[in-house]
Structure formats: C-alpha cells, structure tokens
Amino acid sequence: MKKIFILTGEPSGDKLASTVITKLQQSHSDIEYLSVGGSHLNKLGIKSIYDLKEITYIGFTSVIINLFKIRNKINETVNKIIEFNPDILFSVDSPDFTLRVAEKVKSINPNIKTIHYVAPQVWVWREGRVKNFKKFLDHVLLLFNFEKKYFDKENIKNTFVGHPLLENKENIKTDLSNMIDENKKIISLFAGSRTSEINILLPILLDFIKLMNEKFNKYNFVFHATNQSKDLIKNEIKKKDFSNVEVISDEKIKTQILSNSTFAVAKSGTVSLEICNLKIPSIIIYKMNFINFLIVKFLVKTKFANIINIINQKEVIPELIQKECNAKEIFRSVVYFLKNPDLMKKQINEVNNTLDEIKSKTSSSMEASLILQKYLS
C-alpha cells in the first residue's frame, strides 16, 4: 500500500490540503495517510500526530519566544515521518515550519518524494531561498502563474495548479432564517484564524460594529471563524450588547453566508480570494505589533499586502494596515462603498478580470492530485 504524509502548519493549510486529498481519494482508495493536520483532514479520516494548535505561531517575536518549542516540534515531526516511511511527503504552505521538516526528512531518507503545495512567497521577500529548495524539493505546486519564473530559473520542477479558493463549490442551500434576520443585509467579517491575529483584530471589528449600529439598523454582522477560534470570538461578543452579530464555523454555511453578503471586511490573507471569487466587494485589514511591522517593512519587497493588488500593482481592494486599521477608518471605508454602488461594481469588475488570469483550466485540487498520482506510480 502506498503512503502519503500530509504536513500542514495552520488551519488554512489544512483546508487547502483537504481539497487535494478529497480528489485523490476519489480515484485512489488504497493509500494510507498520516498527517500534521486539523479538522478538514480529520473529516477525511486522516489522523494527525498532534494538535495543529501546538505549532500555529505568528509573527517574528512569537517565533523567537517559542524557538526551542518549535525546534523540538520539527524534530518530533521528522522522526514520525521517517518512522511512517511514506512514498510522498506532501507539505502545504507554512514554509518556515513545513520546509524545515521537509529538508531534514530528505537528508535522512532521499527516497521520500517531497512535494510542496503553495510556493513560499519569494516574490515578496527572501528570493534567495529558491536555491536552497532545489536541494530537497522534488516538485513545487504553484497557486499563481507569475511564480513560475522564480523556480524555472533554478530548474526546480514546478506546476501552476491555480488556487483552490477560486474553484466553484457545490452549492448546498441551508435554511438560515433562524440565524439571520432576513430583513437585514449581511456584512461578513474575517478576524483571522490564529489566536494572535484575533486578539488584535477582533476588538477593532467589534468597535466597528458599534459605530455601524449607531448609524444604521439594517445590517447583520457575521464572523467567519474556524472551529478552533469560534468560542474565543463568541465569548468576546457576549461582552457586548449586540443583537445582530453571529459567529459561524460550518464551511457550507460560511460559503452561503458570504455569497449572500453585501460587503466583507477581511484580514489580509487567502480568504480574500474566496471573497473575490464570490463577487463580494471588500476591504482588507491587518495589524501586528510594532516590532514585527518594522521587520516586515524592512524585508518585504511588495508595496501591497493583497494578492489582487500585487498583481495589478495598484489598490483595487483598499488596504487598511497598521495605523489605518482602526474602527473609525474601517467604518469610513465601508460606509463610503455602501453609499456608492458603482464603486462596488467597479471593484468587482477589476477583480474578475484579474481572477480570469490566475484560475487553472480544470481545478487546483484536481491538478495537484494528478501530480501526486504521478509520483505514486
């Protein structure tokens, strides 16, 4: 029996990995899996060797503080993979963790094929990393076509597979009347998946809701959460006197809620593509501690945080970063869009044109699963 070890480092990677493995399971039922994964892989019957929370860190300072713990986790993970002895180590995103593990695994057992999904953003910072990847990666699966040149230059096998969040999802309708007041429009909110992000962004978003409620009475606010973060968000909402705020973590309901939203306010990250794909106008927010921000500002080559803006080299989707990421600025930006429907239409049109350039011909998960199949044969 062939074996695959799936290595993720955070909930978004767990979700991306599950889309590929779902496709692979449809054509190959005789593969044994083990993982470092979360709820999405767990739903596919794939066991994780430990809880994903144990390695989900964010920011340079928190990584430094937890350096000893991270090093121990890397070594523990490497030992488990070597013991499992898979045909393929399928690592997904979180390069500072997953690629360190992959490099050690490859040095111990060169026969294990290493395939990495979601190329590190070398176009944002540390382009020099690509040379080192050649030593231990057999294949890199790219979400964006413009990334190919960086890996072609070093003769690293790579395939543009497109982004899974741009795939058309099965639309299962759920009755939401018990959750949402049908007479009110929905504004979807994304405070991030990591506790450290939520601790910073959630209070800002709750203050934004307070400002909106003082001005309007026609909106429902829905936080899109992971299973791990929903209780944290719910507990903070309970402290406020809100009657028009909900928290959802069910993926099918989240997609339905988002597709019926008037607007979205989202933490910078991959979820923005999902919002764009459903043709929902939005703004991007992000805030980190000052030391991390200074380090990022020094290292990062791109002017923008959002991928749509990076591709277009202009602010198609407004970004409120650091000082601008506050309740009043978010309120001003959202209200400005809501009062100018033509502006929302313009954003959606520009976004759609961009998405047409970065969608795969079939589906990202199918393309990625085909690469895995080639290495299994």
N, C-alpha and C positions, 0 to 999 in steps of 0.2 A: 504493500500500500504506500502511495506517495504521501509525503508530509509537507505541510507549509506552516511556518511560524509567522504570525502576523504581529508586527511590532508598531504600536502607536504610542503617543505621548500625551494626548489630551482628547477631550470629547469630540472635537471637530474631526480629528484624525480617525477616531473610532467610527464615526459616521461615514466618512469617505471610504474607509476600508470595507465596511459592511456592504456598500453598494457594489463593489467589485466582487466580493466573495459570494454575494447573492447570485450574481450572474454565473460565476464559476460552479456553484453548487447545482445549478440547473442543468449543466452539461456533464459534470463530474461528481458523482455521489460517493466515489471511492477514495476521497482524500481525507487524511487525518490532520486536524488542526490543533494548534495551541497558540495562545496569544498573550500579549500585554494589551488588554483592550477594556472596553466599557460596556454599557448597556446595549448598544447596537449589535456588537459582535455576540454578546451573550444571548440575544434573542435568536441568533442563528445557531445556537447550541455550541458556541465556541468558548471554552473555558479560558479565563485569564489567570496567570500565575500569581498575580496580586492585584489589589485595587488600584485603578488608574489614578486616584487621588494622591497616591504616595509619590508620584513623580510629576504632578502638574504644578510647575512653578512658573512664575512670570517675572520679567524684569531682571536687570543685571544684578541689582543689590540683593534680591532674594535668592538668586542663583549662588552668589558668593557666600551668603549666610548659610545656605544649605549644601555647600560644595562637598563636604565629607559624606553627607547623606546621599547625594546624587552619585558620587563615585562608587559608593557601596551598592547602590541600586543597579548601576551599569554592570558591575562585576557579577552581581547576583543574576541579572538577566542573561548575560553572556553564558554563564555556567548552565543555566536552564536550557538555553538554546542548543548548546553543544551536547547536553545530555539528551535532548529530544531528537537531535540529529536530523533536521529537516532537509528536504531536497531544495527548498527555497526559503530564504528569509525575506519576507515581504514587509519592508518598512514603509511607514506612511507619515509624512510631514514631521514636525518637531525635530528638525535636523540636529540640534545641539544635544539631544538625547539619543535618538534612533540611529544616527550615523556614527556616533561614537561606539555604540553597541555593534553595529554592522562591521565597522573597521576591526574591532577586536575579534569578532566571530570569524571573519575572513582570514585573519592572521593565524588563528588556531586551526581552522578547517577550511582550506581553499576550495574544497569540493562543494560547499554550500553556495548555491547561486544567490546573489544579493540583488534584489530589485527594489528600487526606491520610487515611491509614488508621491508626487508633489515635490518638484525640484526646489532646493533651497533658493531663496530669492537673491541670487548672485548679482542680479541687475539692480538691487537696492544697496547691498553692501557686501564686502569681502569677496570680490570676484575671484581673487587668487585661490579660494578654496577648491575651485574646479579641478586644478591639477592634482590635488590630493585624492579627490573622489575616484580618479582613474585607477588608483591602487587597489580599491576594494569594492567598487560597484560594478556589477555586470550590466545593468540596464537602468536607465532613468526614465520615468514616465512623466511627461510634461503637461501641465494644465494649459499653457499658453504657447502659441506657435512662435512668438518672438524670442522664446527662451532657447530655441534650437541652436542658434549661432554660438552660444557660450559653451555648449557641450560638444558640438561638431568640431570646434577649434581644438579641443583636446582629444578628439577621436573616442569619445565615450558614447557607447550605444545609447540611443535615446529615441523615444517615440512621442509625438504630440498626440495626446488622447482626448484633449478638451477637458472641461470642468464638469464634474458630476452635478453641481448645483444648477447647471444650465439644461439638464435633461428634463423632459416633460414627465411629470409624475402622474401616477394613477390617481384619478380624482374621485375619492370616495366621500360622498356627502354625509355629513353628520348634522343632526339637529342641534343647533347652538342656542336655541331660544331660552334655555334655562341658564345659560351663561352670560349672554349678551343682550342688552336692550335693543331690540330691532329698530327702534325709532331713533337710535343714535348712530353716528358714523364711528368707525373704528380707527384708532391710531395705534399701530404696532410699535412696541418698544423692545430694544435688544440691549441689555446691560452687560453682555459678555457671558462666557461660560466658566471662567476662572473666578474663584472667590476674591482674589486680589483686585480683579477688574470690577467686580460687582460692588465691592466695598467702596470704591471710588466713584463709580458712575451711578449707582442706584440712588444715593441721596440727592444727586443733581437732577435725576429724572423725576424723582418724587416732588421736588420743588417746582420743576417744570409743569407737572400735572396740576399742582396747586395754583399756579399762575393761569393755566388754561381754564380751570374750573371757576376761577374768579371772573373770567372774561366771557366764557361760553358755558352752555349746559347741553350741548348736542354731541358730545364725544364720549366714547368708551375708550379706555386705555388698556391694552393687553400686553403684558410682559411675556416674551417668548423665552422660556427657561429650559435648562437641561434637567434631567431627573435629580442630578446631584445638587443643583442650585435652587430648585423651586421653593424648598422650605425656607431657605435664607431670605429669599425675596418676599415670600408670603408673610414672614414674621415682621419684616420691616414695614410692609404695607399696613399690617394690623395696627401699628402705632399711629397711623394717620387716620383722619376722619374722611375716608374716601368711600363712596358707594358705587363708583364707576370704574373700578380697576380690578382686573383679573390676571391670574398667572396660569399659563398653560405649558405643559411639557410633552404632551402626546403629539408625535410628529405629524400624524394625519390631520389632526385638528389645527395644529400650528400652520400648516400649509393653507388650509381652508380659511382660517382667520386672516392670514396675510393677504391672500388673494382677494379678500373682501374688504381690505383696509383702504382708507382714503389716503393715508400717509404713513411713513415709517421713520423712526429715529433709531439709528443703529450704531453700535460700537464698530469701529473700523475693523474689518476682517472679511472672511469668506462669505459670511451671511449676506453681505451687501450684494453679491452676485445673485443670490436667491431672490432677494427683493427686486433687483433689476429684471430678472427673468420673468417675474410675475407682473411686470409693468406697473410697479407701485412707486410713485415719487418719494424721494427720501433725502435726508441729510445724514452726514457721518459725524460721529463724535468720538473723541478719545482724550484721555488724560492719564498721566503717570506721575510718579514722584519726580521732583526737580532734578535729582542726580541722574536718574535713568534718562530723563529727557535730554539733558546736556550730552550724555554719552551717545544717545541715538542721533541727536542733531549733528554731532561731530563725525559719526561714522556713515550715516545714510547718504546715498548719492541722489535720491529722487526728491523732487520738490513736493510731491503729493503722497498721501497715505493710501488712498483708494485706488484700486487697480484700473477702474474705468477712467479716472483722472490721469493716471500714469500713462496709459495707452494713448490718450488724447492730448497729453501734455497741456491740459487746461482743466479748470474746475467745472466739470459737467455736474457733479454732485457736490454741493457745498460741504466743506470740512470745517468743523469747529474743534480745534485741537488746543490742548493746554489751557491758557488763559481764556480763550474764547469758549471753552467747554464749560459753560455755566448755565444755570436755569434761565436767566434773562435772555442770553444770546440764542439759546435753543428756542425759547418762546417767540422771540422776534422773527427768527428764520422760518419756523413752522407757520406762524400766522401769515407771514408775507406770501408764502406759497399757497396757503389755503385761500387767501383773498385774490390770488392771481392764477386761475385755472390754466391760462395759456402758458404760463411759466412751467407748470407741472407737465403739460403736454410736450413742451419743447424738450424738457429733460428726458422724458420717456422716449421720444423720437431719437435723440442723440445716443441714448443708452442702447436702444435696439440696434442701431447701425453698428455700434461697437461690438455688441454680443454676436452679431452675424459673422464677425471676423474671427471669433475665438471659440465657436461651437465646433465640436467634432462632427464628422459626417454621419456616424451612427449614434453612439453614446459613449461617454467617457468610460463608464463601468464595463461596457462590452469590449471596447478597445483594450483596456487594461487587462481584463480577464483573458483575452486572446494571447497577450504577451506571456502571462503566467502559464497558459496551456503549452506554449511553445517550449518553455523551459522544463516542463514536466515530461514532455515526450522524448 
